[in-house]
Amino acid sequence: MKRRAFITLLGGAAAWPLAAQAQQSAMPLVGFLGTSSPDADGLRAFHLGLKEAGYVEGDNVTILHRWIEGRQDQLPEAAADLARRRVAVIASFGMPAALAAKAATTTIPIVFGVSEDPVRFGLVDSLARPGGNATGFNYLSAELAAKRLELLLELMPGAKNLAVLVDPAVPPTQTTLREVTAAASTMGLRIKILNASNSSEINAAFATLARERPDVLFVGLGFLFIDRRVQLVHLATLHKLPTTYSQRQFPEIGGLMSYGANYVDVYRQVGVYTGRILKGVKPADLPVVQSTRFELVINAETARMLGLNLPPKLLALADEVIE
């Protein structure tokens, strides 16, 4: 199915009358709230997690998908719609989606996958004892900024000028900037921060980079950058700019390197928790899980195209080297 047709189908589902959906079956209804565009790998992983917990869509559970595709102004209504439909659980991905779900209901269980501290943002009382109606997984991407920069400098030890591209509209940006600015100061790097909150601003940022010619580029977090990963990787390659990203989706399509939690596994774990709640476990009894394993992925072909030699130390650290 083509992507446009798939999105149209999902949009059409949002307009179904409540009574018509209720007639589909008496199976439990799960609301799926995603901040980005439809993610096939993430969906497969979510379904795998549900299956591990004993649930298969169409057999004993029904899922209502809501993909916002970066239009965060639509999140409150999408979350409220799921609440009105009295779903049994809301599975949310990204802090904006989790916060929208939390604002929409204090009774429907919420399972989240977020890169920021859920305690600081008020999603839970504590990691060990979430309290309330929400729990989930924290994959700590913003806190990995210093390590990501360190790994990039293993590849570019002579770098002096660092550019950082962030989306100021997303919650993890403040943490990312604090971490990477402190690390850059320690490493003796001059830093240039560029903002982008849409595709046009990404193009404008790279026009600035083309003029100023930094040695390396650090791309921050946010679903905009994930959705626009082809654009980002293309521009970084076009300008021959060694770049580090937060997730493996980037080197898989030609980005130089990434370091972070395996986002696909986060979808799977959210699916497992969703299934456990469907079986009667309360969110307050499921502690928030923080990622403890992070993966370094390097695209060796891109490195060669940039004229870079991969140091043995970096290769030894890599979880995957894409040829």
C-alpha positions in Angstrom: 0.0 0.0 0.0 1.4 3.4 -0.9 2.2 5.7 2.0 -0.4 8.4 0.9 -3.1 5.7 0.7 -2.1 4.4 4.1 -2.3 7.8 5.7 -5.6 8.5 4.1 -6.9 5.2 5.5 -5.8 6.1 9.0 -7.3 9.5 8.6 -10.6 8.0 7.5 -10.6 5.7 10.6 -10.7 8.8 12.8 -14.1 9.8 11.3 -15.8 6.5 11.9 -18.9 6.8 14.1 -18.4 5.5 17.6 -21.2 3.1 17.3 -19.8 1.6 14.1 -16.5 0.9 15.8 -18.2 -0.5 18.8 -19.9 -3.0 16.5 -16.6 -4.3 15.1 -16.1 -6.6 18.0 -16.0 -6.8 21.8 -12.2 -7.1 21.7 -10.2 -4.6 23.8 -9.4 -1.4 22.0 -5.9 0.1 22.1 -5.2 3.6 21.0 -1.8 4.2 19.3 -0.7 7.8 19.3 2.5 8.6 17.3 4.1 12.0 16.9 5.9 11.1 13.6 4.9 9.6 10.3 3.8 5.9 10.1 6.9 3.8 11.0 6.7 0.3 9.6 9.6 -1.0 11.7 8.2 0.5 14.9 4.7 -0.9 14.2 6.1 -4.4 13.6 8.0 -4.2 16.8 4.9 -2.9 18.7 2.9 -5.8 17.4 5.6 -8.2 18.3 5.6 -6.9 21.9 1.8 -7.3 22.0 2.2 -10.8 20.7 4.7 -11.6 23.4 2.0 -10.6 25.9 -0.6 -12.7 24.2 -2.4 -10.3 21.9 -2.7 -10.3 18.1 -4.5 -7.5 16.3 -7.6 -8.8 14.7 -7.7 -11.9 16.9 -8.1 -10.6 20.4 -7.3 -6.9 20.2 -8.2 -3.9 18.0 -5.8 -1.0 17.5 -6.8 2.6 16.5 -3.8 4.3 15.0 -3.3 8.0 15.1 -0.1 9.3 13.4 0.3 13.1 13.7 3.3 13.4 11.3 4.9 16.2 13.2 1.7 18.4 13.4 1.9 18.8 17.2 -1.1 21.2 17.3 -3.2 18.1 16.4 -2.1 16.1 19.3 -4.6 17.3 21.9 -7.6 16.5 19.7 -6.1 13.1 18.7 -5.6 12.1 22.3 -9.0 13.4 23.3 -10.6 11.4 20.5 -8.9 8.2 21.8 -10.2 9.0 25.3 -13.7 9.6 24.0 -13.6 6.2 22.3 -12.9 4.7 25.7 -9.8 2.7 24.6 -8.4 0.3 27.1 -4.9 1.6 26.8 -3.2 4.5 25.0 0.3 3.7 23.7 2.1 6.9 23.0 5.5 7.7 21.4 7.4 10.9 22.0 7.1 13.3 24.9 4.5 15.6 23.1 2.2 12.6 22.5 2.6 11.3 26.1 1.8 14.7 27.5 -1.2 15.0 25.3 -2.5 11.6 26.4 -1.9 12.5 30.0 -3.9 15.8 29.6 -6.7 13.9 27.9 -7.4 11.3 30.6 -6.6 10.6 34.2 -8.2 7.2 34.2 -7.2 5.4 30.9 -3.8 3.6 31.3 -1.0 5.2 29.2 2.2 3.5 28.1 4.8 5.9 26.8 8.1 5.7 25.0 10.0 9.0 25.6 13.6 10.3 25.3 13.2 12.8 28.2 12.9 12.3 32.0 9.2 11.4 32.6 9.4 12.6 36.2 10.6 16.1 35.3 7.8 16.4 32.8 5.2 15.2 35.3 4.2 12.0 33.5 5.0 9.9 36.6 5.7 10.4 40.3 8.9 8.4 40.2 10.5 5.7 38.0 10.1 2.9 40.5 6.6 4.0 41.6 4.9 5.8 38.7 1.6 6.4 40.5 -1.4 7.6 38.4 -2.3 6.2 35.1 1.0 6.3 33.1 4.2 4.2 32.8 6.6 3.2 30.1 10.1 3.5 28.8 12.7 6.3 28.8 15.5 5.9 26.3 17.7 8.7 27.5 18.7 10.1 24.1 19.3 13.7 25.2 21.6 12.6 28.0 23.9 10.8 25.5 25.0 14.0 23.7 28.5 14.1 25.3 29.1 10.4 24.3 27.9 11.0 20.8 30.3 13.9 20.4 33.2 11.9 21.9 32.6 9.1 19.4 32.4 11.5 16.5 35.8 13.0 17.5 37.3 9.5 17.5 36.7 9.6 13.8 37.6 13.3 13.4 40.3 13.9 16.1 41.5 17.2 14.5 38.0 18.8 14.5 37.9 22.3 15.9 34.6 23.7 14.8 31.3 22.0 15.7 27.9 22.8 14.3 24.8 21.6 16.3 21.4 21.4 14.6 18.4 21.3 16.9 14.6 21.8 16.8 13.8 24.4 19.4 10.2 23.2 19.5 10.8 19.8 21.1 11.4 19.1 24.8 14.8 17.3 24.7 16.5 20.3 23.0 17.3 22.1 26.2 19.0 19.0 27.7 20.8 18.2 24.5 22.2 21.8 24.2 23.3 21.8 27.8 25.1 18.4 27.4 26.8 19.1 24.1 27.8 22.7 25.0 29.5 21.5 28.2 31.2 18.6 26.3 32.4 20.9 23.4 33.9 23.3 26.0 35.8 20.4 27.6 37.0 19.2 24.2 38.1 22.7 23.1 35.6 22.9 20.3 34.1 26.1 19.0 30.4 25.6 18.7 27.7 27.0 16.3 24.1 26.3 17.1 21.5 26.3 14.3 17.7 25.9 14.7 15.3 24.2 12.4 11.6 23.4 13.0 10.5 22.6 9.5 11.9 21.4 6.1 12.6 24.9 4.8 14.6 25.8 8.0 16.6 22.6 7.6 17.6 23.8 4.0 18.4 27.3 5.4 20.6 25.8 8.1 22.6 23.8 5.6 23.0 26.9 3.5 24.6 28.5 6.5 26.8 25.4 7.0 27.9 25.5 3.4 29.2 29.0 4.0 30.8 28.5 7.3 32.2 25.0 6.7 32.4 23.5 10.2 34.4 20.4 10.7 31.6 18.2 12.1 27.8 18.3 12.6 25.8 17.1 15.6 22.1 16.6 14.8 19.8 16.8 17.8 16.6 15.0 18.6 13.0 15.3 17.5 10.5 13.6 15.3 10.9 16.3 12.6 14.5 15.2 12.1 13.4 11.5 12.0 10.7 12.3 9.4 13.1 14.4 7.4 16.1 12.0 7.7 16.4 11.5 4.0 16.7 15.3 3.5 19.3 15.6 6.4 21.4 12.7 5.2 21.3 13.9 1.6 22.4 17.5 2.6 25.1 16.2 5.0 26.5 14.0 2.1 26.2 16.8 -0.5 28.2 19.1 1.7 30.7 16.4 2.7 30.0 17.1 6.4 30.8 14.3 8.9 27.6 14.0 11.0 26.4 12.2 14.1 22.8 11.3 14.6 20.8 9.8 17.5 19.2 6.8 15.9 20.2 4.0 13.6 17.6 5.0 11.0 20.1 7.6 9.7 23.2 5.4 9.0 20.8 2.8 7.5 20.1 5.2 4.7 23.6 6.7 4.3 24.2 8.8 7.4 27.7 8.5 8.8 27.1 7.3 12.4 24.6 7.1 15.2 24.7 6.4 18.9 21.6 5.8 21.0 19.1 3.3 22.2 17.5 0.9 19.7 14.2 2.8 19.1 12.6 -0.3 17.5 13.0 -2.2 20.7 11.3 0.7 22.6 8.2 0.1 20.4 8.4 -3.6 21.3 8.7 -3.0 25.0 5.7 -0.5 24.9 3.8 -3.3 23.2 4.7 -5.7 26.0 3.6 -3.3 28.7 0.4 -2.6 26.8 -0.4 -6.3 26.7 0.3 -6.6 30.4 -2.1 -3.8 31.2 -4.8 -5.4 29.0 -4.4 -8.5 31.3 -5.2 -6.4 34.3 -1.9 -5.0 35.6 -2.1 -1.4 36.8 0.3 1.2 35.3 1.2 2.2 38.9 2.6 -1.3 39.4 4.8 -1.3 36.4 8.1 0.7 37.0 9.4 3.0 34.3 12.2 1.2 32.4 15.3 3.2 31.4 17.5 2.0 28.6 20.8 0.6 29.7 22.1 -0.6 26.3 23.0 1.8 23.5 24.3 1.0 20.0 26.9 2.6 17.9 26.1 2.2 14.1 28.6 3.3 11.5 28.1 3.5 7.7 31.5 2.5 6.4 30.6 3.3 2.8 29.7 6.9 3.8 33.0 7.2 5.7 35.0 6.1 2.6 33.0 8.6 0.5 34.0 11.3 2.9 37.6 10.2 2.8 37.7 9.1 6.4 39.5 6.1 7.8 37.7 4.2 10.5 40.0 3.8 13.5 40.3 0.3 14.9 39.2 1.5 18.3 36.0 2.9 16.8 35.3 -0.3 14.8 35.8 -2.4 18.0 33.2 -0.2 19.7 30.7 -0.4 16.9 27.6 -2.6 17.3 27.1 -2.6 13.6 29.2 -1.5 10.6 27.1 -1.0 7.4 29.1 -1.8 4.3 
